[in-house]
Amino acid sequence: MVRRPDPEPCGACAHGEFDMCRNGRYTERGIKELDGFASRAWRVESDYAVRLNPELVEVGVLMEPASIVAKAWEQIERVGGRSWFEPRRVLVTGAGPIGLLAALLGVQRGLDVHVLDQVADGPKPRLVAELGATYHHDGVAEAVRGGAPDVVIEATGASRLVLDAVACNAAYGVVCLTGVSSSGRTLEVDAGALNRDIVLENDAIIGSVNANLRHYAAAARALAEADRGWLGRLISRRVPLERYEAAFTPRPDDVKVVIDLEG
């Protein structure tokens, strides 16, 4: 697991919900104030280790992004559970690792999953099709033409797409934002119409980041149930540690690029 609770825990951290830290004093391996795992040997506290099926050793690196979407789905279902909630149609915006794994968990729930991204060909449309989901690349309006989604998982952080996703959902829709937007960009928004729709349709917009122990466990179960070949095709390239810079030079067909610490 990546995150650690703050040293004098807030209420959430004290209850093991450190992904919901209230005061921001948490730390994260490789992200905030703690070294990461980019070495051939390291130690991790047993309380922050979650067992993964040994058959998934080649794709175990997908555990952390899968934990993020496992949390997102849990939060969606909890928010939806405030009233009758039987979602059927899901829109995932963004077909990177987070978006594709969010789609995987939607398919595992038996939902009609639609994925929107910019590219028209390459591995992303194929990966979506292999899930039994529907791929779109012509914008939100085209993606929802067949029906407004009950659930939207936004995985790009693109400001315009975030607003379009919020505006396109069905009544009593739940929009979960997982992408982080850049600041300093402005857009014209009809705030009155947006507010009216959210209020009159009992919509909900939630943000979700990171994950705690139960989400990692849920991610481990989801990966164990997934097709091994499909998970392997999510990883576009493996770059040895000595050439790590190459991992940060994007290629058109990249989905998930992995730095191999043993290569």
Disulfide bonds with the S-S distance in Angstrom:
none
